[in-house]
Amino acid sequence: MEKISLIWNTWNKSIISVYAFCFLITTGCTSDKKVDSAAVHREIESREIIKITGAELLSKALETGDEIAAAAKLELGKNLKRALQEGGVQHAVSFCNMKAMPIMDSLSAKYGAKIRRVSLKPRNSKDNPGELERELLEAYEYQQQNSLPMESNVQTIDKKSFLFTKPILIDNGLCLTCHGTPENGLSMENKAFIQTKYPKDKATDYQLGDFRGIWSITLDRKKLVLDMTVQ
């Protein structure tokens, strides 16, 4: 299968123009009062026309995706660390099984975006990738195997949304207590316990620095434009 390059989709040269007009007619609109059309025309002309290029919108999508991914990683990591301190690996696995998805749903609602973590070797079957996500996962995997840079990426899904992706790496030795091997941190006892919570688990046998999966964040185009025009 030919590997795809992780680059931004090239937009056409059209410019997205956002016209923000806000009219306040203080004279009212009654049968005995007429709207001063000249005043309204002057008001329209005085309003600034904000033009957003395709490149600027992609840059905003990249910035917003990075912000959301960082916030989600921090929130999940904080809760997982607390669970490990409170009851060890098995307690942390139970926490992930019960609480990880609700935390993601809460963050999705907060940011007005659909936030997922997907992998070619998922632990939770809900983290199986869609078609585009699989292609991107395979491209990231190819990049790591060939020592190529692995960077955040934005793809245009349709006229309404973008897909932001960012690689997730095994960047902490603590990760190996749940995702490693018997030689580097995952005991056979804990592996057996994980199987009771995730019978179809594939997320083991990793080494430090391995590619684990991606943040997959669907961003709403209209919300991005609004964020760029409202100060």
C-alpha positions, 0 to 999 in steps of 0.5 A: 500500500502506498504510504501517504505523506502527512501534509496539510491538504492544499486548498484552492486559491479562493478566499473565505470572506466573513462579513460581520455586520451588526445593525442597531436602528435606534429610531425603531420600526413603526408605522409612523417612523421611517428607517434612515436608509442613508444612515444604515448604508453608512453603518454598513460601509463603516464595518470592517470586512474580515477576510480569512484565507484558507492557509490561515484557517488551516493554521487555526485548526492546527493551533486549536487541535494542538491545544485540545490534544495537550489539554486532553493528555494532561487531564487523562494523565493526571487522573491516571497517575492518581489512580495508580497512586491510589491502587496500583496498575489494576486500579488504574486499568479499572479506572480507564475502563470506567472513566476514560471515555466519560472524560473524553466526552466531557472534553469534547463538549467543553471544546466543541470538538469530537476527541478520540484516541485511535490505534492500530493496536487498540485496547478498547474496541471503541478506539478502532480507527475509521478509514481515514484514521487508519491511513494516517496511522499507517503513514505515521507508522511508516514515518517512525520506521524510517526515522522521518519527522512525526508532526501534527497534521490537519486534513479537510474532511468536508465543507464543515469540518477538519480532522486534526491528528497528532502522534501518541508515543510511549514517552514515559516508563510508567506507560510500560506498566500497562502497555509493555512486556514482562521484561520492561514493566508489564507483569503477567498478573497485570496482563491477565487482569487487563484481559478481564477488562479488555478481552480483545486487547492488542495494546501490549509489547511496546518499548519506550519511544514506540508509536502508540496511536494518534489523537483524532480531533474533528474540528468544526469549520464554523466554530474556527471562523467564529473564534478567529473573528470574535475577540 
